[in-house]
Amino acid sequence: MSPKTRPDTGAGGRTHEFLTPGRIALLVLGVLGLIFIFENTRQVKIRLLIPEVTMPLWLALAAVAVIGGLCGAYLFRRR
């Protein structure tokens, strides 16, 4: 293919391919999730099977988000 007939593969094309509607929605949900986590900063009692611990709510929410993300990534890679 000659340079004149080759399709444009510049940075603008890659940016358009990167920002798909699904990725934009995922980014918006991630930002909203982070806002929700960091707005909830008070101390709460959480029961972990048998022991009861007191910890900041944002830490518990962040831990659950990370665990959920890891589970989702594992299931996505298995397909």
C-alpha positions in Angstrom: 0.0 0.0 0.0 1.4 3.4 -0.9 1.4 6.2 1.7 -1.3 8.0 -0.2 -3.8 5.2 0.0 -3.0 4.0 3.5 -5.8 4.8 6.0 -5.1 7.4 8.7 -3.7 5.8 11.8 -2.8 9.0 13.7 -3.4 9.7 17.3 -6.9 10.9 16.6 -7.9 7.5 15.3 -6.5 5.7 18.3 -8.3 8.1 20.7 -11.6 7.5 18.9 -11.1 3.7 19.2 -10.2 4.0 22.9 -13.3 6.0 23.9 -16.0 3.6 23.1 -19.5 4.1 24.7 -18.9 1.1 26.9 -15.6 2.4 28.2 -17.1 5.8 28.8 -19.9 4.3 30.8 -17.5 2.2 32.8 -15.4 5.3 33.5 -18.4 7.3 34.7 -19.5 4.4 37.0 -16.0 4.1 38.4 -15.9 7.8 39.2 -19.3 7.7 40.8 -18.2 4.7 42.8 -15.1 6.5 44.0 -17.2 9.5 45.0 -19.6 7.3 46.9 -16.8 5.5 48.7 -15.0 8.7 49.8 -18.2 10.4 50.9 -18.8 7.7 53.4 -15.9 8.1 55.9 -17.5 7.5 59.3 -16.5 4.5 61.5 -18.8 1.5 61.4 -18.9 -1.9 63.0 -18.6 -4.7 60.5 -19.1 -8.4 61.3 -16.5 -10.6 59.4 -17.9 -14.1 60.0 -17.3 -14.2 63.7 -15.2 -11.2 64.8 -16.7 -7.7 64.8 -14.4 -5.0 63.7 -14.7 -1.2 63.7 -13.3 0.4 60.6 -14.0 3.4 58.3 -16.8 2.7 55.9 -14.8 3.9 52.9 -12.2 1.2 53.6 -14.9 -1.5 53.7 -16.5 -0.2 50.5 -13.1 0.0 48.7 -12.2 -3.5 49.7 -15.5 -4.8 48.4 -15.0 -2.9 45.1 -11.5 -4.3 44.7 -12.8 -7.9 45.3 -15.7 -7.3 42.9 -13.3 -6.0 40.3 -10.9 -8.9 40.7 -13.8 -11.4 40.4 -15.1 -9.6 37.3 -11.6 -9.6 35.7 -11.2 -13.3 36.4 -14.5 -14.2 34.8 -13.8 -11.9 31.8 -10.5 -13.5 31.2 -12.0 -17.1 31.4 -14.2 -16.5 28.4 
